[in-house]
């Protein structure tokens, strides 16, 4: 399937009247002809890109040459009665009708996916404090939460840069249960596919490892230093070895998944490959660059066909793409810009941005293929992601998507995107957490375009923090 065909199919899905049954919270909603019909509401949520709701309304309905523009109150009400389960149905159709038909990039015949979680900042409101929660000490009441946040999680194809599943949960939700919800939802979809799951150290667990074995999923998880410590310390100095674990009854009782617990109860032995290695990157802090080498360890069930170099490259280069996906969602798509305090509306506004991300990445990948790399050049060139996003927010594309006539304009955007390119400096990282400031940064964004993280007050100044 070519990119213009993929976008055309997605346009057909979004504007399909069959979505009405999945979009209803209230009986008979979205069945009568209204200004904000279901297709208009979904398209609006996908393509909104301004800081103010009134600007988004004028932009979207003006693009359709409809100047009888709905009020802000009407739009907020429609968002609050849209059943957010409709996005699961849309994502399911996207995976089966579009993703499966794309010319996918694989690694040794495997689809490489990553799981990762993050937090999104929400507008301050007591309803969101109760529904989503936020950073809270034991002495604080829910009403004392200053900044409500939601925990989000995604399953991401790191080679093809597509979000396969996305969830929005309470702030305190653990990442491991969210991963199992993803895997349960995608179990049938993954059944006949060769999958490698990449995950950071927070996800490592015997429960996950046995689940992957049961469902023929290969895993590569960065290891915690104290995990299986007594088994690993016997292999001091070894770079690649196997440990044979036997889980005791106390460990088995902690397993939450019934099927996994039963499997381990019947066979408590597990064979896990442990790989040790190092990776190096250049850290840029202010005007200085310094080379940092990190020693690390991984758990995996990949066979010997994947050597240490393959494993380090998969984890530290390919898994980083899921971090970049959050960067695009937060900084380029401004996913944390909300127009409502209604929790249902919050979820619907978030999911609209997720769908837009997949549209943009399909076009980005094709534009990247068309860039001719100069072998004499020090850096690789890729399309300017922000530039493509701006093209997709253009009125002509929005109208074409709504009217299911995107073929020609997608080709134009791909060609234009391939011309507007930027260089990639590999192995370059900006220090983010525990970075010291004498004063609070006055600007929202750093010079590289990324947002400044939150800061906590210390004795001599301020230190960056993740909450």
C-alpha positions in Angstrom: 0.0 0.0 0.0 1.3 3.4 -1.0 1.2 6.4 1.4 -1.6 8.2 -0.5 -3.6 4.9 -0.4 -3.0 4.6 3.3 -4.2 8.1 4.1 -7.2 7.6 1.8 -8.2 4.5 3.6 -7.9 6.3 7.0 -10.0 9.1 5.6 -12.7 6.6 4.8 -12.5 5.1 8.3 -12.8 8.5 10.1 -15.7 9.6 7.9 -17.5 6.2 8.0 -21.1 6.3 9.3 -20.5 2.9 10.9 -18.6 4.7 13.7 -21.8 6.1 15.1 -22.6 2.9 17.0 -19.2 3.0 18.7 -19.3 6.8 19.4 -22.6 6.9 21.4 -22.7 7.4 25.1 -26.3 8.8 24.9 -28.8 6.9 22.9 -29.4 8.4 19.4 -26.6 10.9 19.7 -24.9 11.7 16.4 -27.8 10.4 14.4 -29.5 13.6 13.6 -28.1 16.2 11.1 -26.3 18.8 13.2 -23.6 21.4 12.6 -21.1 19.3 14.6 -21.8 15.9 13.1 -19.7 12.9 14.1 -17.4 13.1 11.1 -16.9 16.9 11.7 -16.2 16.2 15.4 -13.6 13.5 14.7 -11.9 15.6 12.0 -11.9 18.6 14.2 -10.2 16.6 17.0 -7.6 15.2 14.7 -6.6 18.5 13.0 -7.0 21.1 15.8 -3.7 22.9 16.2 -4.3 26.3 17.7 -3.9 27.5 21.3 -7.4 28.8 21.6 -10.7 26.8 20.9 -12.3 29.7 19.0 -9.3 29.8 16.6 -9.6 26.1 16.0 -13.3 26.4 15.3 -12.8 29.2 12.8 -9.9 27.4 11.2 -11.7 24.1 10.7 -15.1 25.2 9.7 -13.6 28.1 7.7 -11.6 25.6 5.7 -14.9 23.9 4.8 -16.2 27.2 3.7 -18.9 27.1 6.4 -19.0 30.3 8.3 -22.0 29.4 10.4 -19.4 28.5 13.1 -20.5 26.5 16.2 -20.0 28.1 19.6 -17.3 27.0 22.0 -19.9 25.6 24.4 -21.4 23.5 21.7 -18.1 22.0 20.7 -17.1 21.2 24.3 -20.5 19.6 24.9 -20.1 17.4 21.8 -16.6 16.3 22.9 -18.0 15.3 26.3 -20.7 13.0 24.9 -18.3 11.3 22.4 -17.6 7.7 23.6 -13.8 7.5 23.6 -14.1 3.8 22.8 -14.6 4.9 19.3 -10.8 5.6 19.1 -10.1 1.9 19.9 -12.3 0.9 17.0 -10.5 3.4 14.7 -7.1 2.1 15.9 -8.2 -1.5 15.3 -9.2 -0.7 11.8 -6.0 1.3 11.3 -3.9 -1.8 12.3 -5.8 -4.2 10.1 -6.6 -2.2 7.1 -3.6 0.1 6.8 -0.6 -1.0 8.9 -0.8 -4.6 7.7 -0.7 -3.4 4.1 2.2 -1.0 4.5 5.7 -2.0 3.2 7.0 -2.5 6.7 10.7 -2.3 7.7 11.7 -5.4 9.8 14.8 -6.4 11.7 15.8 -10.0 10.8 12.2 -10.6 9.8 10.9 -9.3 13.1 8.6 -6.4 13.8 10.3 -4.4 16.5 7.9 -2.7 19.0 8.6 -0.8 22.2 6.5 0.0 25.2 6.9 3.2 27.1 4.9 5.4 29.5 4.8 9.1 30.2 2.8 11.8 31.9 0.7 14.5 30.4 0.0 17.8 32.2 -3.8 18.7 32.4 -5.6 22.0 33.1 -6.0 22.6 36.8 -9.5 21.6 37.9 -10.9 19.7 40.8 -12.8 17.2 38.5 -9.5 16.3 36.8 -7.8 16.0 40.2 -10.4 13.3 41.2 -10.5 11.5 37.8 -6.8 11.5 36.9 -4.9 12.5 40.0 -1.5 14.1 40.2 1.7 14.4 42.2 0.5 14.2 45.8 2.2 13.7 49.2 0.6 11.6 52.0 -0.4 14.9 53.8 -2.1 16.4 50.7 -5.8 16.2 49.9 -7.0 15.6 46.3 -8.1 19.2 46.2 -4.5 20.3 47.0 -3.1 18.8 43.8 -1.8 21.8 41.9 -1.2 20.1 38.6 -3.4 17.2 37.6 -1.6 14.7 35.3 -2.5 11.5 33.4 -0.4 8.5 32.8 -0.2 7.5 29.2 1.3 4.5 27.6 1.9 3.3 24.0 3.0 0.3 22.0 5.1 1.7 19.2 6.7 0.2 16.0 10.1 1.7 16.3 11.3 1.0 12.8 8.1 2.2 11.0 7.3 4.9 13.6 3.7 4.1 14.0 1.6 4.0 17.2 -0.1 0.7 17.4 -2.0 1.2 20.7 -2.3 4.1 23.1 -3.9 4.3 26.6 -4.8 7.1 29.0 -5.0 6.3 32.7 -4.9 7.6 36.3 -1.7 9.2 37.3 -0.8 6.4 39.8 -1.4 3.5 37.4 1.7 1.3 37.2 3.3 0.8 33.8 3.3 -3.0 33.9 -0.5 -3.4 34.1 -0.8 -1.0 31.2 1.6 -3.1 29.2 -0.5 -6.2 29.8 -3.6 -4.3 28.7 -1.8 -3.4 25.5 -0.7 -7.0 24.9 -4.1 -8.4 25.6 -5.7 -6.0 23.2 -3.1 -6.8 20.5 -2.8 -10.5 21.2 -4.9 -11.6 18.2 -3.2 -9.0 16.0 0.3 -10.3 16.9 -0.7 -14.0 16.7 1.0 -14.8 13.3 3.7 -12.1 13.5 7.3 -12.3 14.6 7.6 -9.7 17.4 10.5 -8.3 19.4 9.3 -6.3 22.4 11.7 -3.6 23.7 11.2 -2.3 27.3 13.2 -0.3 29.8 14.1 -1.5 33.3 10.7 -0.7 34.9 9.0 -3.4 32.9 11.3 -6.3 33.8 9.4 -9.1 35.6 9.2 -12.9 35.6 5.5 -12.4 34.7 6.3 -10.6 31.5 9.0 -13.0 30.5 6.7 -16.0 30.9 3.9 -14.2 29.1 6.2 -13.6 26.1 7.3 -17.2 26.1 3.6 -18.3 26.1 2.7 -16.1 23.2 5.9 -16.5 21.1 7.1 -13.0 21.6 10.8 -12.2 21.8 11.7 -9.6 24.5 14.6 -7.4 25.2 14.5 -5.6 28.5 17.1 -3.5 30.2 17.9 -5.2 33.5 17.7 -3.7 37.0 20.9 -4.3 38.9 19.3 -6.2 41.7 17.0 -8.4 39.6 18.0 -12.1 39.6 21.1 -10.9 41.5 22.0 -14.2 43.1 21.9 -16.0 39.8 23.8 -13.3 37.9 26.6 -12.8 40.4 27.9 -16.3 39.6 28.8 -15.1 36.1 31.1 -12.3 37.0 33.2 -11.1 34.0 31.0 -12.9 31.4 29.4 -10.8 28.7 26.8 -13.3 27.4 25.3 -16.1 29.4 22.1 -17.9 30.5 20.7 -18.1 34.0 18.3 -20.8 35.0 15.7 -19.4 37.4 13.4 -21.4 39.6 10.5 -19.3 41.1 9.4 -20.2 44.6 5.8 -20.2 45.9 6.0 -16.8 47.4 7.1 -15.4 44.0 4.4 -17.3 42.2 1.7 -15.9 44.5 2.6 -12.3 43.4 1.9 -13.1 39.8 -1.3 -11.2 38.8 -2.1 -12.8 35.5 -4.1 -16.0 36.1 -2.9 -17.8 33.0 0.7 -16.8 33.6 0.5 -17.9 37.2 -0.9 -21.2 36.3 1.9 -21.7 33.7 4.6 -20.9 36.2 3.0 -23.0 38.9 3.1 -26.0 36.5 6.7 -25.2 35.4 8.5 -22.8 37.8 11.8 -23.0 35.8 12.8 -20.2 33.4 15.8 -19.9 31.2 16.9 -16.3 30.6 19.7 -14.9 28.5 21.7 -12.1 30.1 23.8 -9.8 28.0 26.3 -7.2 29.3 27.7 -4.4 27.2 28.5 -0.7 27.0 27.2 2.2 24.9 28.7 5.6 24.4 27.0 9.0 23.6 27.9 12.6 23.6 26.2 14.7 26.2 25.7 18.4 25.4 25.4 20.6 28.5 25.5 24.4 27.8 28.4 24.9 25.4 30.4 21.8 26.3 30.2 18.3 24.9 31.5 15.3 26.8 31.6 11.6 25.9 29.7 9.4 28.3 30.2 5.6 28.4 27.5 3.5 30.2 27.8 -0.1 31.3 24.5 -1.9 31.1 22.8 -5.3 31.2 19.8 -6.8 29.4 17.4 -9.7 29.8 16.3 -11.4 26.6 15.1 -14.6 25.0 16.6 -13.8 21.6 18.8 -16.6 20.3 22.5 -16.5 19.5 21.6 -15.2 16.0 21.4 -11.8 17.7 24.9 -10.9 19.0 25.8 -8.4 21.7 26.2 -5.6 19.1 22.7 -6.3 17.7 21.1 -6.2 21.1 22.8 -2.9 22.1 21.9 -1.3 18.8 18.3 -2.5 19.0 17.8 -1.2 22.5 19.8 2.0 22.6 19.2 3.2 19.0 15.8 1.8 17.9 14.0 1.9 21.3 14.9 5.6 21.5 12.3 6.2 18.7 9.5 5.7 21.2 11.0 8.6 23.3 11.1 10.7 20.1 7.4 9.9 19.5 6.5 11.4 22.9 8.7 14.4 22.0 6.8 15.0 18.8 3.4 14.6 20.6 4.3 17.0 23.3 6.4 19.6 21.6 5.4 19.6 17.9 1.8 18.5 18.2 1.2 20.2 21.6 -0.8 17.3 22.9 -1.1 18.9 26.3 -3.1 21.8 24.9 -6.7 21.2 26.1 -9.9 23.1 25.8 -12.1 21.4 28.4 -12.1 20.2 32.1 -14.3 17.2 31.3 -12.3 14.0 31.6 -14.1 12.4 28.6 -13.3 15.5 26.5 -9.6 15.3 27.7 -9.3 11.7 26.4 -11.0 12.5 23.1 -8.7 15.5 22.5 -5.7 13.4 23.3 -6.6 10.6 21.0 -7.2 13.0 18.1 -3.5 14.0 18.3 -2.5 10.3 18.3 -4.3 9.7 15.0 -2.8 12.8 13.5 0.7 11.5 14.6 0.2 8.3 12.6 -0.9 10.3 9.5 2.1 12.5 9.7 4.6 9.7 10.3 3.3 7.8 7.2 4.1 10.8 5.1 7.4 11.5 7.0 8.7 8.0 6.2 7.9 8.3 2.5 9.5 11.7 2.3 12.6 10.4 4.0 12.9 7.6 1.4 13.0 10.2 -1.3 15.9 12.2 0.1 19.1 11.5 -1.8 21.9 11.2 0.8 25.3 12.7 -0.1 28.0 10.2 0.8 30.5 13.0 1.2 28.3 14.7 3.8 29.2 14.2 7.5 25.5 13.8 8.5 22.4 12.0 7.3 19.5 14.2 6.2 15.9 13.7 7.2 12.7 15.7 6.5 11.8 18.6 8.8 9.1 17.0 10.9 7.6 20.3 12.0 7.4 21.5 8.3 5.4 18.4 7.3 3.1 18.9 10.3 2.4 22.5 9.2 1.6 21.2 5.7 -0.9 18.8 7.1 -2.6 21.5 9.0 -3.1 23.5 5.8 -6.7 24.0 4.8 -6.4 22.2 1.5 -5.3 19.0 3.2 -8.0 19.1 5.9 -10.7 19.6 3.2 -9.3 16.8 1.0 -9.2 14.5 4.0 -12.8 15.3 5.0 -14.0 14.8 1.4 -11.9 11.6 0.9 -9.9 13.1 -2.0 -6.4 13.1 -0.6 -4.5 11.2 -3.3 -3.0 14.1 -5.2 -2.4 16.4 -2.2 -0.5 13.6 -0.3 1.9 13.2 -3.2 2.5 17.0 -3.2 3.2 17.0 0.5 5.6 14.1 0.3 7.6 15.7 -2.5 7.6 19.1 -0.7 8.6 17.4 2.6 11.6 15.7 1.0 13.0 19.1 -0.1 12.8 20.7 3.4 15.4 18.6 5.2 17.6 18.8 8.3 20.8 17.0 9.4 20.9 14.3 12.1 23.7 14.3 14.6 23.7 10.8 16.0 24.8 10.0 19.5 24.0 13.5 20.8 22.0 13.8 24.0 20.9 16.8 26.1 21.0 16.3 29.8 17.5 16.7 31.1 17.0 15.5 34.7 19.0 16.7 37.7 20.4 19.6 35.8 21.3 22.6 37.9 20.0 26.1 37.3 20.8 29.2 39.4 17.4 30.6 38.3 14.2 29.3 36.7 14.4 29.3 32.9 12.4 32.3 31.6 11.6 30.7 28.2 9.3 27.7 27.7 11.6 26.2 25.1 15.4 25.7 24.8 17.3 26.7 21.8 17.0 23.2 20.3 13.2 23.6 20.3 12.5 21.2 23.2 10.6 22.3 26.3 12.4 23.0 29.5 11.4 20.4 32.1 10.0 21.3 35.5 12.4 22.4 38.2 12.5 21.8 42.0 14.0 24.3 44.4 17.3 23.3 46.1 19.6 25.0 48.5 21.7 26.8 45.9 19.3 27.0 43.0 17.0 24.8 41.0 17.3 21.3 39.7 15.3 19.8 36.8 12.8 17.0 37.8 10.3 14.8 36.1 7.3 16.0 38.2 
